[in-house]
């Protein structure tokens, strides 16, 4: 360890006693309403963070504008390390690329910890007359008078991008319906008011399938998901065997201006929190599989930089630049 790394590590350790003495709240902002997968992740993680940091960590849900409301709140709180952002590519990268009203950039944030990276599944209302990707494409092509609807958590979100990519690849005309979060979207899907949506294939959502009000008829990943091994992939379809789209990941982010020592302290606390048996059990139940392997801050920064390039290129291909 060189002198600079040693000093940063020592200063990071010094941050924690000071934080304990201060006793101030740490708020983890979730850009979607309560009850969704992101909210479940946040509420599973915060008890472990609170124990590691010896501070109270609370969850605040701020939905709307493709997550940019929550993002702006985090940035507005400053760089003291007391405002955390449970974020995905939608809020961090796609909202600035697709919404003119959003003034921040992806580089205004930096990652502290990544939790999961589930594949996207094609969720449909229970009575939609399609049981796989090929049948869905056939149905959509025959519904020209009343196009099928697909939902997302906002204009420019990962799920909007995936739906648009599907529509273009199959040469379809679909109606995009943006929502303020996953919870109202799923309510409409299960209520029969929405036809379909691309959504993460995770443990939290798969459990909801048992109610019989929605189904998954396709998976946008190279292989079948162990959560739903009977559901085929796009690669197995005749209509779109080469179809690929963006995937989604989620993790904890802070403003880029946050001092390095504070980021290091939060990074260690997040890793140690996830290693607590009760936290890991809750998170793995929500994800439905193993969590992402731990990364160093250097690896996280490199991953995030590559994802910025990847998603910005995807928005250009989909012609979803700022509108």
C-alpha positions in Angstrom: 0.0 0.0 0.0 1.5 3.4 -1.0 1.4 6.5 1.2 -1.6 8.0 -0.5 -3.7 4.9 -0.2 -2.7 4.5 3.5 -3.7 8.1 4.2 -7.0 7.7 2.4 -7.7 4.5 4.3 -6.9 6.1 7.7 -9.0 9.2 6.9 -11.9 6.9 5.9 -11.7 5.1 9.2 -11.7 8.5 10.9 -15.0 9.4 9.2 -16.9 6.8 11.0 -16.3 7.9 14.6 -17.1 11.4 13.6 -20.3 10.3 12.0 -21.3 8.3 15.1 -20.8 11.4 17.2 -22.8 13.5 14.9 -25.7 11.0 14.9 -27.2 12.5 11.8 -29.5 10.5 9.5 -28.3 8.9 6.3 -31.0 8.8 3.6 -31.1 6.3 0.8 -33.2 7.7 -2.0 -35.2 5.2 -4.1 -36.5 6.7 -7.4 -39.7 4.6 -7.4 -42.7 4.1 -5.2 -42.7 1.7 -2.2 -43.3 -1.9 -3.0 -41.2 -2.3 -6.1 -38.0 -4.3 -6.5 -35.7 -1.2 -5.9 -37.6 -0.4 -2.7 -37.2 -4.1 -1.6 -33.5 -3.9 -2.2 -33.1 -0.6 -0.3 -35.1 -1.9 2.7 -33.1 -5.1 2.8 -29.7 -3.3 2.6 -30.3 -0.3 5.0 -30.3 -2.3 8.3 -26.9 -3.7 7.5 -25.6 -0.3 6.5 -26.9 1.2 9.7 -25.2 -1.5 11.8 -21.9 -1.0 10.0 -21.9 2.8 10.0 -23.5 3.0 13.5 -25.9 5.6 12.2 -29.6 5.6 11.4 -30.2 4.9 7.7 -33.7 5.6 6.3 -35.3 5.0 2.9 -37.1 7.8 1.1 -39.1 7.1 -2.1 -39.1 9.9 -4.7 -40.8 8.7 -7.9 -41.2 10.5 -11.2 -39.5 11.9 -14.3 -37.6 8.7 -15.0 -35.9 8.9 -11.6 -34.5 12.4 -12.1 -36.4 13.8 -9.2 -34.6 11.5 -6.8 -31.3 12.1 -8.6 -31.6 15.8 -8.2 -32.5 15.4 -4.6 -29.3 13.5 -3.9 -27.2 16.0 -5.8 -28.9 18.8 -3.9 -28.0 17.3 -0.6 -24.3 17.9 -1.2 -21.3 15.6 -0.9 -21.2 14.8 2.8 -22.0 11.1 2.3 -25.4 11.3 4.0 -27.4 11.0 0.8 -27.2 7.7 -1.0 -28.9 6.8 -4.3 -30.2 3.3 -5.1 -30.0 3.7 -8.8 -30.0 2.0 -12.2 -29.0 3.0 -15.7 -32.5 4.6 -16.1 -31.9 7.4 -13.7 -28.1 7.7 -14.0 -27.6 7.5 -17.8 -30.8 7.3 -19.8 -32.7 10.2 -18.1 -30.0 12.8 -18.9 -29.7 11.4 -22.5 -33.4 11.4 -23.3 -35.1 14.2 -21.2 -34.2 17.8 -22.0 -35.4 18.9 -18.6 -32.7 16.8 -16.9 -29.6 18.9 -16.4 -27.3 16.6 -14.5 -24.9 14.1 -16.3 -24.0 10.5 -15.6 -20.6 11.7 -14.5 -22.1 13.6 -11.6 -22.4 10.3 -9.7 -20.0 7.6 -8.8 -20.7 4.0 -7.7 -20.2 2.7 -4.2 -21.6 -0.8 -4.5 -23.5 -2.9 -7.2 -26.1 -5.4 -6.0 -27.6 -7.3 -9.0 -27.8 -7.6 -12.8 -30.9 -9.6 -13.7 -32.0 -10.3 -17.2 -35.1 -8.8 -18.6 -38.3 -10.8 -19.0 -41.3 -10.2 -21.2 -44.2 -9.9 -18.8 -47.8 -10.0 -20.2 -51.3 -9.8 -18.8 -52.7 -13.1 -17.8 -55.3 -13.4 -20.7 -53.1 -12.1 -23.5 -53.4 -14.8 -26.3 -49.7 -15.4 -26.7 -47.5 -18.0 -24.9 -44.1 -17.3 -26.4 -42.2 -14.7 -28.4 -43.3 -15.9 -31.8 -46.9 -15.8 -30.8 -46.5 -12.4 -29.3 -45.0 -11.1 -32.6 -47.8 -12.6 -34.6 -50.4 -11.1 -32.3 -48.8 -7.7 -32.4 -48.7 -7.8 -36.2 -52.4 -8.7 -36.4 -53.4 -5.9 -33.9 -52.9 -2.9 -36.3 -56.3 -1.3 -35.5 -55.6 -1.4 -31.8 -51.8 -1.7 -31.2 -50.7 -3.7 -28.1 -49.4 -1.5 -25.3 -46.1 -1.9 -23.5 -45.3 -0.2 -20.2 -42.2 1.4 -18.7 -41.2 3.3 -15.6 -40.8 6.5 -17.7 -39.7 7.9 -21.0 -36.1 7.0 -21.6 -36.0 4.2 -19.0 -34.3 0.9 -19.6 -37.7 -0.7 -20.1 -38.7 1.9 -22.6 -35.5 1.3 -24.5 -36.1 -2.5 -24.4 -39.6 -2.1 -25.7 -38.6 0.2 -28.4 -35.8 -2.2 -29.5 -38.3 -5.0 -29.6 -40.7 -2.9 -31.7 -38.1 -1.9 -34.2 -36.5 -5.4 -34.5 -39.9 -7.0 -35.2 -41.3 -4.1 -37.3 -44.2 -3.6 -35.0 -46.4 -0.6 -34.0 -46.8 -0.7 -30.2 -48.2 2.0 -27.8 -45.7 3.1 -25.1 -47.3 3.8 -21.7 -44.9 5.4 -19.2 -45.6 5.1 -15.5 -44.1 6.8 -12.4 -42.7 3.4 -11.2 -42.9 -0.3 -11.3 -45.7 -0.7 -8.8 -48.4 1.2 -10.7 -47.2 -0.5 -13.9 -47.6 -3.9 -12.4 -51.0 -3.0 -11.0 -52.2 -2.2 -14.5 -50.6 -5.2 -16.1 -52.2 -7.6 -13.5 -55.4 -5.7 -13.8 -55.5 -6.2 -17.6 -55.2 -2.5 -18.5 -51.7 -3.0 -20.0 -50.7 -5.7 -22.4 -47.0 -6.2 -21.8 -43.7 -4.9 -20.3 -40.0 -5.7 -20.3 -39.1 -6.0 -16.6 -36.4 -7.6 -14.5 -36.6 -11.3 -14.0 -35.9 -11.4 -10.3 -37.1 -13.3 -7.2 -39.4 -10.5 -6.0 -41.3 -10.3 -9.3 -41.3 -14.0 -10.0 -43.1 -14.6 -6.7 -45.9 -12.3 -8.0 -46.6 -14.7 -10.9 -48.1 -17.2 -8.5 -51.2 -15.0 -8.3 -52.1 -15.9 -11.9 -52.6 -12.3 -13.0 -49.6 -12.0 -15.2 -47.1 -14.3 -17.0 -43.6 -14.3 -18.4 -43.4 -15.5 -22.0 -39.8 -14.8 -22.9 -36.4 -13.9 -21.6 -33.9 -11.5 -23.1 -30.7 -13.4 -22.1 -28.4 -15.9 -23.8 -29.8 -18.8 -21.7 -32.9 -19.7 -19.8 -33.3 -18.3 -16.3 -33.1 -20.8 -13.4 -36.1 -18.9 -11.9 -38.3 -19.9 -14.9 -36.6 -22.7 -16.7 -39.7 -23.5 -18.8 -39.7 -20.0 -20.4 -37.8 -19.8 -23.7 -35.4 -17.1 -24.7 -35.4 -14.8 -27.7 -32.6 -16.9 -29.1 -34.9 -19.9 -29.3 -37.6 -18.0 -31.2 -38.0 -18.1 -34.9 -39.1 -14.5 -35.2 -36.2 -12.7 -33.4 -33.4 -15.2 -32.7 -30.7 -12.4 -32.9 -32.6 -9.9 -30.7 -30.6 -8.4 -27.9 -31.3 -5.4 -25.7 -29.8 -3.6 -22.8 -29.9 -5.2 -19.4 -30.4 -3.6 -16.0 -28.3 -3.4 -12.9 -28.8 -1.7 -9.6 -26.5 -0.4 -6.9 -25.6 2.4 -4.5 -24.3 5.7 -5.8 -23.2 9.0 -4.4 -22.4 12.4 -5.9 -19.0 12.4 -7.6 -17.9 15.3 -5.4 -18.1 13.1 -2.3 -14.6 13.0 -0.6 -12.6 9.9 -1.5 -12.2 8.9 2.2 -16.0 9.0 2.6 -16.6 6.9 -0.5 -14.1 4.4 0.7 -15.8 4.2 4.1 -19.2 3.7 2.5 -17.8 1.1 0.1 -16.4 -0.9 2.9 -19.6 -0.5 4.9 -21.8 -1.7 2.0 -19.6 -4.7 1.3 -19.6 -5.7 5.0 -23.4 -5.1 5.2 -24.0 -7.4 2.3 -21.9 -10.1 4.0 -24.2 -10.0 7.0 -26.2 -13.3 6.8 -29.6 -11.7 7.4 -28.9 -9.0 4.8 -27.6 -11.4 2.2 -30.5 -13.7 2.7 -33.0 -10.8 2.1 -31.2 -9.5 -0.9 -30.8 -12.9 -2.5 -34.5 -13.6 -2.0 -35.3 -10.4 -3.8 -32.8 -11.0 -6.6 -33.7 -14.7 -6.9 -30.1 -15.7 -7.4 -26.6 -14.9 -6.2 -25.6 -11.3 -5.8 -23.0 -9.7 -8.0 -19.4 -10.5 -6.9 -17.9 -7.6 -4.9 -15.8 -5.1 -6.9 -13.2 -2.6 -5.9 -13.9 1.0 -6.3 -11.5 1.0 -9.3 -13.5 -1.8 -10.9 -16.8 -0.1 -10.1 -15.6 3.1 -11.8 -14.4 1.2 -14.8 -17.7 -0.7 -15.1 -19.7 2.5 -14.8 -17.7 4.3 -17.4 -18.2 1.4 -19.9 -21.9 1.3 -19.1 -22.3 5.1 -19.8 -20.8 4.6 -23.3 -23.0 1.5 -23.9 -26.3 3.1 -22.9 -25.6 6.4 -24.6 -25.0 4.5 -27.8 -28.2 2.5 -27.3 -30.2 5.7 -27.0 -28.7 7.0 -30.3 -29.5 3.8 -32.1 -33.1 3.9 -30.8 -33.4 7.6 -31.7 -34.4 8.4 -28.1 -32.1 11.4 -27.6 -33.3 14.3 -25.5 -36.9 15.2 -26.3 
